[in-house]
Amino acid sequence: FFGGGVSGYLTKIDRRDYDLYNYSRDTYFSIKASGYDEIGYGFQVFVGVRAFVCSGLFIETQLRGRYAVGTVLTHDHSDIKVKFTGLDLTTGLGWKL
């Protein structure tokens, strides 16, 4: 089996302030807080295999790829780098009623 679709992403990230003091150098510095709200879109496709073990019980394996646009939270070089594009492989057991 196979499939695909489009996706919408709402992302929120918050960063907190940290005040640090270096006793050996007698220096003080602060890391500022920042936050971002992002809206993105993307698409995903998958392909899978289902094998029945016995009456009703099956094993399913699925390979899914996802591509997301507009959700990268890297506004400057010191920012937190987040990426939502990926590829995953899942395997599980199921029971057909």
N, C-alpha and C positions, 0 to 999 in steps of 0.2 A: 504494500500500500504506500501511497505518497500523498502529500498535500502541501499547502502553503497559505500565506495570508499576509495582510498588512497589519502594522502595529502602531500604536501611539504611546509615547513615553512622557510621563511627568516626573521630573527629577528635582529634588531639593537637597542641598548640601549646606551645612553650617560649619563654620570654623570658629574656634574660641580663642580668646586672648590668653596669653601666658606671659607673666612677668618673671624674668630670670635675673639672678644676681650672681656674679662670679666673684667669690671671696678672694681668690688668689690674685686676681687682677684688679679688684675693686671696681668692677664695671657692672652696669645695669643696662638691660635691654628688654624690649617688649615685642611680642609677636601679636600683630593686630588680628582682629576677627573679621571674617568676611562670610558672605553667604550668597548662594546663587539659586535661582529657580530657572529651570530649563524645560522647554517643550521640544520633543523630538519625534521623529517618525522612522519607520523602517519596515522591513519585510522579513519573513522567515519561510523556509522550505524544509520539508522533512521527508525521509524515506524510511520505511520500516519493514520488518519481517515478523510474522506471527506463526508460531508452530504449536499445534495442539499436542499435549503430552498424553492426556486421556480425556474422557468425556467431560467437557467443560473447562478443564485446566489447560492454560496455555502459557508459553513463554514469548515475550515480545521484546524485540530490540529495535531501537529507533535512533537514527542519526539526524540531527537537526542543525541547521546553519541559520544564523541570525545576523542581519546587517542593520545597524542603527545610525541615523543621521541627526545631527543637531543636539546630541546629548553629551558632547565632550566638554567637560568643565575645566578647561585649561585656558583661562583668560590671560595668564602671564606665566613666566617660567617657574615661579616658586609655588604655583598652585598645585592642588591635588589632582593627579591625573587619573581619570576614570574613562574606561572604554567598555561599551556594552555590546560590541560586535563579537561574535564568537561561534564556536562549533562545539557541540556536545554529543555524547553517545550515552544512551540509557538502556538498561535491560531490567525487566521486571516480570513478575508472575501475575496472571490474571485469571478470573473465573467468569465464564460466559453463562449467564442465567437463562 
